[in-house]
């Protein structure tokens, strides 16, 4: 049976008192949208287990490298607003993943980029908490990707 697609977007400001998986997803987007590197660290698995393949960092293995990508994104006078929408949740006992889309806006130095990213995030229960172990994000539009990468440098 195919999971139902969720319509309401996640921005990080939501509360999911009855769903610890969606709480973990929302925590990630709260860290992203509030440029909170300390909270971001608590959403990811530490050490070398974590892997991220996204438009900004290419393929990055391990929390230290992933942290550097987010630190660069959060640097300076940038603004970022991203929401996760059109997603499904796929769950097992100690692992779950979400597949959907992100939309939003990044701005820095008078440059604004409207974002459209296909996204998969994988979480694993580590010491009783859901931690992200993998993220894959990609952009369909090559010009948008190039514009986004240039704006974040």
NULUMVO-233485 format. One record per residue: residue number from 1; residue in three letters; x, y, z of N, C-alpha, C in turn. Coordinates in Angstrom, 1 decimal. Layout:
BEGIN
+-----+-----+--------+--------+--------+--------+--------+--------+--------+--------+--------+
!   n ! res !    n_x !    n_y !    n_z !   ca_x !   ca_y !   ca_z !    c_x !    c_y !    c_z !
+-----+-----+--------+--------+--------+--------+--------+--------+--------+--------+--------+
! NUM ! ALA !      X !      Y !      Z !      X !      Y !      Z !      X !      Y !      Z !
...
+-----+-----+--------+--------+--------+--------+--------+--------+--------+--------+--------+
***
This chain:
BEGIN
+-----+-----+--------+--------+--------+--------+--------+--------+--------+--------+--------+
!   n ! res !    n_x !    n_y !    n_z !   ca_x !   ca_y !   ca_z !    c_x !    c_y !    c_z !
+-----+-----+--------+--------+--------+--------+--------+--------+--------+--------+--------+
!   1 ! UNK !    0.8 !   -1.2 !    0.0 !    0.0 !    0.0 !    0.0 !    0.9 !    1.2 !    0.0 !
!   2 ! UNK !    0.6 !    2.2 !   -0.9 !    1.4 !    3.4 !   -1.0 !    1.0 !    4.4 !    0.1 !
!   3 ! UNK !    2.0 !    5.0 !    0.7 !    1.7 !    6.0 !    1.8 !    1.0 !    7.2 !    1.1 !
!   4 ! UNK !    0.1 !    7.8 !    1.9 !   -0.6 !    9.0 !    1.4 !    0.4 !   10.2 !    1.3 !
!   5 ! UNK !    0.2 !   11.0 !    0.3 !    1.0 !   12.2 !    0.2 !    0.4 !   13.3 !    1.1 !
!   6 ! UNK !    1.3 !   13.9 !    1.8 !    0.9 !   15.0 !    2.8 !    0.8 !   16.3 !    2.1 !
!   7 ! UNK !   -0.3 !   17.0 !    2.3 !   -0.5 !   18.3 !    1.6 !    0.1 !   19.5 !    2.4 !
!   8 ! UNK !   -0.1 !   19.5 !    3.7 !    0.4 !   20.6 !    4.5 !    1.9 !   20.6 !    4.6 !
!   9 ! UNK !    2.5 !   21.8 !    4.2 !    4.0 !   21.9 !    4.2 !    4.6 !   21.9 !    5.6 !
!  10 ! UNK !    5.8 !   21.5 !    5.7 !    6.6 !   21.7 !    7.0 !    7.6 !   22.8 !    6.8 !
!  11 ! UNK !    7.6 !   23.7 !    7.7 !    8.5 !   24.9 !    7.7 !    9.5 !   24.9 !    8.9 !
!  12 ! UNK !    9.1 !   24.0 !    9.9 !    9.9 !   24.0 !   11.1 !    9.1 !   24.7 !   12.3 !
!  13 ! UNK !    8.1 !   25.4 !   12.0 !    7.3 !   26.0 !   13.0 !    6.1 !   25.2 !   13.5 !
!  14 ! UNK !    6.0 !   24.0 !   12.9 !    4.8 !   23.1 !   13.3 !    5.2 !   22.3 !   14.5 !
!  15 ! UNK !    4.1 !   21.9 !   15.2 !    4.2 !   20.9 !   16.3 !    3.5 !   19.6 !   15.9 !
!  16 ! UNK !    4.2 !   18.5 !   16.2 !    3.6 !   17.2 !   15.9 !    3.7 !   16.3 !   17.2 !
!  17 ! UNK !    2.9 !   16.7 !   18.2 !    3.0 !   16.0 !   19.5 !    2.7 !   14.5 !   19.4 !
!  18 ! UNK !    2.0 !   14.0 !   18.4 !    1.7 !   12.6 !   18.2 !    2.5 !   11.9 !   17.2 !
!  19 ! UNK !    3.5 !   12.5 !   16.6 !    4.3 !   11.9 !   15.6 !    5.8 !   12.3 !   15.7 !
!  20 ! UNK !    6.6 !   11.5 !   16.3 !    8.0 !   11.8 !   16.5 !    8.8 !   11.9 !   15.2 !
!  21 ! UNK !    8.3 !   11.2 !   14.2 !    9.1 !   11.2 !   12.9 !    8.9 !   12.6 !   12.3 !
!  22 ! UNK !    7.7 !   13.1 !   12.2 !    7.4 !   14.4 !   11.7 !    8.1 !   15.5 !   12.6 !
!  23 ! UNK !    8.1 !   15.2 !   13.8 !    8.8 !   16.2 !   14.7 !   10.3 !   16.3 !   14.4 !
!  24 ! UNK !   10.9 !   15.2 !   14.0 !   12.3 !   15.2 !   13.6 !   12.5 !   15.9 !   12.3 !
!  25 ! UNK !   11.6 !   15.8 !   11.4 !   11.7 !   16.5 !   10.1 !   11.5 !   18.0 !   10.4 !
!  26 ! UNK !   10.5 !   18.3 !   11.2 !   10.3 !   19.8 !   11.5 !   11.5 !   20.4 !   12.2 !
!  27 ! UNK !   12.1 !   19.6 !   13.1 !   13.3 !   20.1 !   13.8 !   14.4 !   20.5 !   12.8 !
!  28 ! UNK !   14.6 !   19.7 !   11.7 !   15.6 !   20.0 !   10.7 !   15.2 !   21.3 !   10.0 !
!  29 ! UNK !   14.0 !   21.5 !    9.6 !   13.6 !   22.7 !    8.9 !   13.6 !   23.9 !    9.8 !
!  30 ! UNK !   13.4 !   23.7 !   11.1 !   13.5 !   24.8 !   12.0 !   15.0 !   25.3 !   12.1 !
!  31 ! UNK !   15.9 !   24.3 !   12.2 !   17.3 !   24.6 !   12.2 !   17.7 !   25.3 !   10.9 !
!  32 ! UNK !   17.2 !   24.8 !    9.7 !   17.6 !   25.4 !    8.4 !   17.0 !   26.9 !    8.3 !
!  33 ! UNK !   15.8 !   27.0 !    8.6 !   15.1 !   28.3 !    8.4 !   15.6 !   29.4 !    9.4 !
!  34 ! UNK !   16.0 !   28.9 !   10.5 !   16.5 !   29.9 !   11.6 !   18.0 !   30.0 !   11.6 !
!  35 ! UNK !   18.7 !   29.3 !   10.7 !   20.1 !   29.4 !   10.6 !   20.8 !   29.0 !   11.9 !
!  36 ! UNK !   20.3 !   27.9 !   12.5 !   20.7 !   27.5 !   13.8 !   21.6 !   26.3 !   13.7 !
!  37 ! UNK !   22.9 !   26.5 !   13.6 !   23.9 !   25.5 !   13.4 !   23.9 !   24.5 !   14.6 !
!  38 ! UNK !   23.7 !   25.0 !   15.8 !   23.7 !   24.1 !   17.0 !   22.5 !   23.1 !   16.9 !
!  39 ! UNK !   21.4 !   23.6 !   16.5 !   20.2 !   22.7 !   16.4 !   20.4 !   21.8 !   15.2 !
!  40 ! UNK !   21.0 !   22.3 !   14.1 !   21.3 !   21.5 !   12.9 !   22.1 !   20.3 !   13.3 !
!  41 ! UNK !   23.1 !   20.5 !   14.1 !   24.0 !   19.4 !   14.6 !   23.2 !   18.3 !   15.3 !
!  42 ! UNK !   22.2 !   18.8 !   16.1 !   21.4 !   17.8 !   16.8 !   20.4 !   17.0 !   15.9 !
!  43 ! UNK !   20.2 !   17.5 !   14.7 !   19.3 !   16.8 !   13.8 !   20.0 !   15.7 !   13.0 !
!  44 ! UNK !   21.4 !   15.8 !   12.9 !   22.2 !   14.9 !   12.1 !   22.9 !   13.9 !   13.0 !
!  45 ! UNK !   23.2 !   12.7 !   12.4 !   24.0 !   11.7 !   13.0 !   25.4 !   12.3 !   13.0 !
!  46 ! UNK !   26.2 !   12.1 !   14.1 !   27.5 !   12.6 !   14.2 !   28.5 !   11.6 !   13.5 !
!  47 ! UNK !   29.7 !   12.0 !   13.5 !   30.8 !   11.2 !   12.9 !   30.7 !   11.0 !   11.4 !
!  48 ! UNK !   31.1 !    9.8 !   11.0 !   31.2 !    9.6 !    9.5 !   30.0 !    8.9 !    8.9 !
!  49 ! UNK !   29.0 !    8.6 !    9.7 !   27.8 !    7.9 !    9.2 !   27.0 !    8.7 !    8.3 !
!  50 ! UNK !   26.9 !   10.0 !    8.5 !   26.0 !   10.9 !    7.7 !   26.5 !   11.1 !    6.4 !
!  51 ! UNK !   25.6 !   11.2 !    5.4 !   26.0 !   11.5 !    4.0 !   25.0 !   12.5 !    3.4 !
!  52 ! UNK !   25.5 !   13.5 !    2.7 !   24.6 !   14.5 !    2.1 !   25.0 !   14.6 !    0.6 !
!  53 ! UNK !   24.0 !   14.6 !   -0.2 !   24.3 !   14.9 !   -1.7 !   23.3 !   15.9 !   -2.0 !
!  54 ! UNK !   23.7 !   17.2 !   -2.1 !   22.8 !   18.3 !   -2.3 !   23.4 !   19.3 !   -3.3 !
!  55 ! UNK !   22.6 !   20.3 !   -3.7 !   23.0 !   21.2 !   -4.8 !   24.2 !   22.0 !   -4.3 !
!  56 ! UNK !   24.5 !   22.2 !   -3.1 !   25.6 !   23.1 !   -2.6 !   26.8 !   22.4 !   -2.3 !
!  57 ! UNK !   26.7 !   21.2 !   -1.7 !   27.9 !   20.5 !   -1.3 !   28.4 !   19.3 !   -2.1 !
!  58 ! UNK !   27.7 !   19.0 !   -3.2 !   28.0 !   17.8 !   -3.9 !   27.8 !   16.6 !   -3.0 !
!  59 ! UNK !   28.7 !   15.7 !   -3.0 !   28.6 !   14.5 !   -2.1 !   29.5 !   14.8 !   -0.9 !
!  60 ! UNK !   28.9 !   14.9 !    0.3 !   29.7 !   15.2 !    1.5 !   29.4 !   14.1 !    2.5 !
!  61 ! UNK !   30.5 !   13.5 !    3.0 !   30.4 !   12.4 !    4.0 !   30.9 !   12.8 !    5.3 !
!  62 ! UNK !   30.1 !   12.5 !    6.4 !   30.5 !   12.8 !    7.7 !   30.0 !   14.2 !    8.2 !
!  63 ! UNK !   29.6 !   14.3 !    9.5 !   29.1 !   15.5 !   10.0 !   30.0 !   16.7 !    9.9 !
!  64 ! UNK !   31.3 !   16.6 !   10.1 !   32.2 !   17.8 !    9.9 !   32.1 !   18.4 !    8.5 !
!  65 ! UNK !   32.0 !   17.6 !    7.5 !   31.9 !   18.2 !    6.1 !   30.5 !   18.8 !    5.9 !
!  66 ! UNK !   29.5 !   18.1 !    6.4 !   28.1 !   18.6 !    6.3 !   28.0 !   19.9 !    7.0 !
!  67 ! UNK !   28.5 !   19.9 !    8.2 !   28.5 !   21.2 !    9.0 !   29.1 !   22.3 !    8.2 !
!  68 ! UNK !   30.2 !   22.1 !    7.5 !   30.8 !   23.2 !    6.8 !   29.9 !   23.7 !    5.7 !
!  69 ! UNK !   29.1 !   22.8 !    5.0 !   28.2 !   23.3 !    4.0 !   27.2 !   24.2 !    4.6 !
!  70 ! UNK !   26.6 !   23.8 !    5.7 !   25.5 !   24.6 !    6.4 !   26.1 !   25.9 !    6.9 !
!  71 ! UNK !   27.4 !   25.8 !    7.5 !   28.0 !   27.1 !    8.0 !   28.2 !   28.1 !    6.8 !
!  72 ! UNK !   28.6 !   27.6 !    5.7 !   28.7 !   28.5 !    4.5 !   27.4 !   29.1 !    4.1 !
!  73 ! UNK !   26.4 !   28.2 !    4.1 !   25.0 !   28.7 !    3.7 !   24.5 !   29.8 !    4.7 !
!  74 ! UNK !   24.8 !   29.6 !    6.0 !   24.3 !   30.5 !    7.0 !   25.2 !   31.7 !    7.2 !
!  75 ! UNK !   26.3 !   31.8 !    6.6 !   27.3 !   32.9 !    6.7 !   26.7 !   34.2 !    6.1 !
!  76 ! UNK !   27.2 !   35.3 !    6.7 !   26.9 !   36.6 !    6.2 !   25.4 !   37.0 !    6.4 !
!  77 ! UNK !   25.0 !   38.0 !    5.6 !   23.7 !   38.6 !    5.8 !   22.7 !   37.9 !    4.8 !
!  78 ! UNK !   22.7 !   36.6 !    4.8 !   21.7 !   35.9 !    3.9 !   20.4 !   35.7 !    4.6 !
!  79 ! UNK !   19.4 !   35.5 !    3.9 !   18.1 !   35.0 !    4.4 !   17.7 !   33.7 !    3.6 !
!  80 ! UNK !   17.0 !   32.9 !    4.4 !   16.6 !   31.6 !    3.8 !   15.3 !   31.2 !    4.4 !
!  81 ! UNK !   14.4 !   30.8 !    3.5 !   13.0 !   30.3 !    3.9 !   12.7 !   29.1 !    3.0 !
!  82 ! UNK !   12.6 !   27.9 !    3.6 !   12.3 !   26.7 !    2.8 !   11.2 !   26.0 !    3.5 !
!  83 ! UNK !   10.3 !   25.4 !    2.7 !    9.3 !   24.5 !    3.2 !    9.3 !   23.2 !    2.4 !
!  84 ! UNK !    9.0 !   22.2 !    3.1 !    8.9 !   20.8 !    2.6 !    7.5 !   20.5 !    2.3 !
!  85 ! UNK !    7.2 !   20.0 !    1.1 !    5.7 !   19.8 !    0.8 !    5.6 !   18.6 !   -0.2 !
!  86 ! UNK !    4.4 !   18.2 !   -0.5 !    4.1 !   17.1 !   -1.4 !    5.0 !   15.9 !   -1.1 !
!  87 ! UNK !    4.9 !   15.5 !    0.2 !    5.8 !   14.5 !    0.6 !    5.1 !   13.2 !    1.1 !
!  88 ! UNK !    5.8 !   12.1 !    1.2 !    5.3 !   10.9 !    1.8 !    6.3 !   10.5 !    2.8 !
!  89 ! UNK !    5.8 !    9.8 !    3.9 !    6.7 !    9.2 !    4.9 !    6.7 !    7.7 !    4.8 !
!  90 ! UNK !    7.8 !    7.1 !    4.8 !    8.0 !    5.7 !    4.7 !    8.7 !    5.2 !    5.9 !
!  91 ! UNK !    8.1 !    4.4 !    6.8 !    8.6 !    4.1 !    8.1 !    8.9 !    2.6 !    8.3 !
!  92 ! UNK !    9.9 !    2.3 !    9.0 !   10.2 !    1.0 !    9.6 !   10.5 !    1.2 !   11.1 !
!  93 ! UNK !   11.0 !    0.1 !   11.7 !   11.2 !    0.3 !   13.2 !   12.2 !    1.3 !   13.6 !
!  94 ! UNK !   13.4 !    1.2 !   13.0 !   14.5 !    2.0 !   13.5 !   15.0 !    3.0 !   12.3 !
!  95 ! UNK !   14.2 !    3.1 !   11.3 !   14.5 !    3.9 !   10.2 !   13.3 !    4.5 !    9.5 !
!  96 ! UNK !   13.4 !    5.7 !    9.0 !   12.3 !    6.2 !    8.2 !   12.9 !    7.2 !    7.2 !
!  97 ! UNK !   12.1 !    7.4 !    6.1 !   12.6 !    8.4 !    5.1 !   11.4 !    9.1 !    4.6 !
!  98 ! UNK !   11.6 !   10.4 !    4.2 !   10.6 !   11.2 !    3.6 !   11.1 !   11.6 !    2.2 !
!  99 ! UNK !   10.1 !   11.6 !    1.3 !   10.4 !   11.9 !   -0.1 !    9.4 !   13.0 !   -0.5 !
! 100 ! UNK !    9.9 !   14.1 !   -1.0 !    9.0 !   15.2 !   -1.4 !    9.8 !   16.3 !   -2.1 !
! 101 ! UNK !    9.2 !   17.5 !   -2.0 !    9.8 !   18.7 !   -2.6 !   10.0 !   19.8 !   -1.6 !
! 102 ! UNK !   11.0 !   20.6 !   -2.0 !   11.2 !   21.9 !   -1.2 !   11.0 !   23.0 !   -2.1 !
! 103 ! UNK !   10.4 !   24.1 !   -1.6 !   10.3 !   25.4 !   -2.3 !   10.7 !   26.4 !   -1.3 !
! 104 ! UNK !   11.2 !   27.5 !   -1.8 !   11.6 !   28.6 !   -0.9 !   12.4 !   29.7 !   -1.6 !
! 105 ! UNK !   13.1 !   30.4 !   -0.8 !   13.8 !   31.6 !   -1.3 !   15.1 !   31.8 !   -0.5 !
! 106 ! UNK !   16.2 !   32.0 !   -1.2 !   17.5 !   32.4 !   -0.6 !   17.8 !   33.8 !   -1.1 !
! 107 ! UNK !   18.3 !   34.6 !   -0.3 !   18.8 !   36.0 !   -0.7 !   20.1 !   36.3 !    0.0 !
! 108 ! UNK !   21.0 !   36.9 !   -0.7 !   22.2 !   37.4 !   -0.2 !   22.8 !   38.4 !   -1.2 !
! 109 ! UNK !   23.2 !   39.6 !   -0.6 !   23.9 !   40.6 !   -1.4 !   23.0 !   41.0 !   -2.6 !
! 110 ! UNK !   21.8 !   41.3 !   -2.3 !   20.8 !   41.8 !   -3.3 !   20.5 !   40.8 !   -4.4 !
! 111 ! UNK !   20.9 !   39.6 !   -4.2 !   20.5 !   38.5 !   -5.1 !   19.5 !   37.6 !   -4.4 !
! 112 ! UNK !   18.4 !   37.3 !   -5.2 !   17.4 !   36.5 !   -4.6 !   17.2 !   35.3 !   -5.6 !
! 113 ! UNK !   17.1 !   34.1 !   -5.0 !   16.9 !   32.9 !   -5.8 !   15.7 !   32.1 !   -5.3 !
! 114 ! UNK !   14.7 !   31.9 !   -6.1 !   13.5 !   31.0 !   -5.8 !   13.9 !   29.6 !   -5.9 !
! 115 ! UNK !   13.7 !   28.8 !   -4.9 !   14.2 !   27.4 !   -4.9 !   13.2 !   26.4 !   -5.2 !
! 116 ! UNK !   13.6 !   25.4 !   -6.0 !   12.7 !   24.2 !   -6.3 !   13.6 !   23.0 !   -6.3 !
! 117 ! UNK !   13.5 !   22.2 !   -5.2 !   14.4 !   21.1 !   -5.0 !   13.6 !   19.8 !   -4.7 !
! 118 ! UNK !   14.0 !   18.7 !   -5.4 !   13.4 !   17.4 !   -5.1 !   14.3 !   16.8 !   -3.9 !
! 119 ! UNK !   13.6 !   16.3 !   -2.9 !   14.4 !   16.0 !   -1.7 !   14.0 !   14.6 !   -1.1 !
! 120 ! UNK !   15.0 !   13.9 !   -0.6 !   14.8 !   12.7 !    0.2 !   15.7 !   12.8 !    1.4 !
! 121 ! UNK !   15.1 !   12.6 !    2.6 !   15.8 !   12.6 !    3.8 !   15.6 !   11.3 !    4.5 !
! 122 ! UNK !   16.7 !   10.7 !    5.0 !   16.6 !    9.4 !    5.7 !   17.0 !    9.6 !    7.2 !
! 123 ! UNK !   16.2 !    9.1 !    8.1 !   16.5 !    9.2 !    9.6 !   16.6 !    7.9 !   10.2 !
! 124 ! UNK !   17.5 !    7.7 !   11.2 !   17.7 !    6.5 !   11.9 !   17.6 !    6.8 !   13.4 !
! 125 ! UNK !   17.0 !    5.9 !   14.1 !   17.0 !    6.1 !   15.6 !   18.4 !    5.8 !   16.2 !
! 126 ! UNK !   18.9 !    6.8 !   16.8 !   20.3 !    6.7 !   17.4 !   20.2 !    7.2 !   18.8 !
! 127 ! UNK !   20.5 !    6.3 !   19.7 !   20.4 !    6.6 !   21.2 !   19.0 !    7.2 !   21.5 !
! 128 ! UNK !   18.0 !    6.6 !   21.0 !   16.6 !    7.0 !   21.3 !   16.1 !    8.2 !   20.6 !
! 129 ! UNK !   16.9 !    8.8 !   19.7 !   16.4 !   10.0 !   18.9 !   16.5 !    9.8 !   17.4 !
! 130 ! UNK !   15.6 !   10.4 !   16.7 !   15.7 !   10.3 !   15.2 !   16.7 !   11.3 !   14.7 !
! 131 ! UNK !   17.8 !   10.8 !   14.1 !   18.8 !   11.6 !   13.5 !   18.9 !   11.4 !   12.0 !
! 132 ! UNK !   19.2 !   12.4 !   11.3 !   19.3 !   12.3 !    9.9 !   20.6 !   11.6 !    9.5 !
! 133 ! UNK !   20.6 !   10.6 !    8.6 !   21.8 !    9.9 !    8.2 !   22.0 !   10.1 !    6.7 !
! 134 ! UNK !   21.0 !   10.6 !    6.0 !   21.2 !   10.9 !    4.6 !   20.3 !   11.9 !    4.1 !
! 135 ! UNK !   20.8 !   12.8 !    3.2 !   19.9 !   13.7 !    2.5 !   20.4 !   13.7 !    1.0 !
! 136 ! UNK !   19.4 !   13.7 !    0.1 !   19.7 !   13.9 !   -1.3 !   18.7 !   14.9 !   -1.8 !
! 137 ! UNK !   19.2 !   16.0 !   -2.4 !   18.4 !   17.0 !   -3.0 !   19.0 !   17.3 !   -4.3 !
! 138 ! UNK !   18.1 !   17.5 !   -5.3 !   18.5 !   17.9 !   -6.6 !   17.5 !   18.9 !   -7.3 !
! 139 ! UNK !   18.1 !   19.6 !   -8.2 !   17.3 !   20.6 !   -8.9 !   17.1 !   20.2 !  -10.4 !
! 140 ! UNK !   15.9 !   20.2 !  -10.9 !   15.6 !   19.9 !  -12.3 !   16.2 !   20.9 !  -13.2 !
! 141 ! UNK !   16.2 !   22.2 !  -12.8 !   16.5 !   23.3 !  -13.7 !   18.0 !   23.6 !  -13.5 !
! 142 ! UNK !   18.8 !   23.3 !  -14.5 !   20.3 !   23.5 !  -14.5 !   20.6 !   25.0 !  -14.3 !
! 143 ! UNK !   19.9 !   25.9 !  -14.9 !   20.2 !   27.3 !  -14.7 !   19.9 !   27.8 !  -13.3 !
! 144 ! UNK !   18.8 !   27.2 !  -12.7 !   18.5 !   27.5 !  -11.3 !   19.6 !   27.0 !  -10.4 !
! 145 ! UNK !   20.1 !   25.8 !  -10.6 !   21.2 !   25.3 !   -9.8 !   22.4 !   26.2 !   -9.9 !
! 146 ! UNK !   22.8 !   26.6 !  -11.1 !   23.9 !   27.5 !  -11.3 !   23.7 !   28.8 !  -10.6 !
! 147 ! UNK !   22.5 !   29.4 !  -10.6 !   22.2 !   30.7 !  -10.0 !   22.3 !   30.5 !   -8.5 !
! 148 ! UNK !   21.8 !   29.4 !   -7.9 !   21.8 !   29.2 !   -6.5 !   23.2 !   29.0 !   -6.0 !
! 149 ! UNK !   24.0 !   28.2 !   -6.7 !   25.4 !   28.0 !   -6.3 !   26.2 !   29.3 !   -6.3 !
! 150 ! UNK !   26.0 !   30.1 !   -7.3 !   26.7 !   31.4 !   -7.4 !   26.2 !   32.3 !   -6.3 !
! 151 ! UNK !   25.0 !   32.3 !   -5.9 !   24.4 !   33.2 !   -4.9 !   24.9 !   32.9 !   -3.5 !
! 152 ! UNK !   25.2 !   31.6 !   -3.3 !   25.7 !   31.1 !   -2.0 !   27.2 !   31.2 !   -1.7 !
! 153 ! UNK !   27.9 !   31.6 !   -2.8 !   29.4 !   31.7 !   -2.6 !   29.8 !   32.9 !   -1.9 !
+-----+-----+--------+--------+--------+--------+--------+--------+--------+--------+--------+
***
